[in-house]
Amino acid sequence: MNIKSEEKEYRLDFAKWAVVAALVALGIFGNSHFSAQPLFYRALALIALTAVALFVAYNTEKGAGLWSLIQGSVVELRKVVWPTRQETNQTTLIVVVVVLFMSLVLWALDTMLGFVASKIIG
């Protein structure tokens, strides 16, 4: 790509992000300006504005990159091998037992060191 086409593409992306910002500002202003209208209609308008803003943002270079990142994350999430219910229960039980054991050990150590310190101090 030459410099002029990159600059034109940058300006176009900047204009698209400006449109997204204007749509967000319009949604905020419209929601407060039409506060007397029923919530249902204001929510529908906000959903419509959000959909248009997301569509415009998707058509930018960074928006397309974000969408491909999300799609890649979904693919990787499908590759995860989730533990069974039995494995989850066993692991949770092990963690609880270790926490209880370590709390008893620390309590005993604290009591012993407190006793030794009180004997030294007098």
C-alpha positions in Angstrom: 0.0 0.0 0.0 1.2 3.5 -0.7 1.2 6.3 1.8 -1.9 8.1 0.3 -4.1 5.0 0.5 -3.0 4.4 4.1 -3.7 8.0 5.0 -7.1 7.8 3.3 -7.9 4.6 5.2 -6.7 6.2 8.5 -9.0 9.2 7.9 -11.9 6.9 7.0 -11.4 4.9 10.2 -11.2 8.1 12.2 -14.4 9.3 10.7 -16.1 6.0 11.5 -14.9 6.2 15.2 -16.3 9.8 15.2 -19.6 8.5 14.1 -19.5 5.8 16.8 -18.8 8.5 19.4 -21.6 10.7 18.0 -24.0 7.8 18.3 -23.1 7.1 21.9 -23.4 10.8 22.7 -26.8 10.9 20.9 -27.9 7.9 23.0 -26.9 9.5 26.2 -28.5 12.9 25.3 -31.6 11.3 23.9 -32.1 9.1 27.0 -32.0 12.1 29.3 -33.9 14.4 27.0 -36.8 12.0 26.5 -36.9 10.9 30.1 -40.7 11.5 30.1 -41.2 8.8 27.5 -41.8 5.2 28.6 -38.7 3.2 29.4 -39.6 0.5 26.8 -39.3 3.0 23.9 -36.1 4.5 25.3 -34.6 1.0 25.7 -35.5 0.1 22.1 -33.9 3.3 20.8 -30.8 2.6 22.8 -30.6 -0.9 21.5 -31.0 0.3 18.0 -28.3 3.0 18.4 -26.0 0.4 20.0 -26.5 -2.0 17.1 -25.7 0.8 14.6 -22.6 1.9 16.6 -21.3 -1.7 16.8 -21.8 -2.2 13.1 -19.9 1.0 12.3 -17.2 0.1 14.8 -16.9 -3.4 13.3 -16.2 -1.9 9.9 -13.0 -0.2 11.2 -9.6 -1.9 11.2 -9.5 -2.2 15.0 -13.1 -3.4 15.2 -12.4 -6.2 12.7 -9.3 -7.1 14.6 -11.3 -7.3 17.9 -13.9 -9.4 16.2 -11.3 -11.9 15.0 -9.8 -12.0 18.5 -13.2 -12.8 19.9 -13.7 -15.6 17.3 -10.3 -17.0 18.1 -11.1 -17.0 21.8 -14.3 -18.9 21.2 -12.4 -21.5 19.2 -9.9 -21.9 22.0 -12.6 -22.0 24.6 -14.1 -25.0 22.8 -10.8 -26.8 23.0 -10.8 -26.7 26.8 -11.4 -30.0 28.6 -13.6 -29.1 31.5 -13.5 -31.3 34.6 -16.3 -33.6 35.5 -18.6 -33.0 38.5 -16.8 -35.7 40.5 -13.3 -34.2 39.7 -14.6 -30.7 40.7 -16.0 -32.1 44.0 -12.8 -34.0 44.8 -10.6 -31.0 44.1 -12.8 -28.7 46.2 -12.7 -31.2 49.1 -8.9 -31.4 48.9 -8.6 -27.6 49.0 -10.9 -27.4 52.0 -9.0 -30.1 53.9 -5.6 -28.4 53.2 -6.9 -25.0 54.2 -8.3 -26.4 57.5 -5.0 -28.3 58.2 -2.9 -25.2 57.5 -5.1 -23.0 59.7 -4.6 -25.5 62.6 -0.9 -25.5 62.0 -0.7 -21.7 61.9 -2.9 -21.5 65.0 -0.6 -23.9 66.9 2.5 -22.1 65.8 1.0 -18.7 66.8 0.0 -20.0 70.2 3.4 -21.6 70.8 5.3 -18.5 69.8 2.9 -16.3 71.9 3.6 -18.6 74.9 7.4 -18.4 74.3 7.3 -14.6 73.9 5.2 -14.2 77.1 7.8 -16.3 79.0 10.6 -14.2 77.7 8.9 -10.9 78.4 7.8 -12.0 81.8 
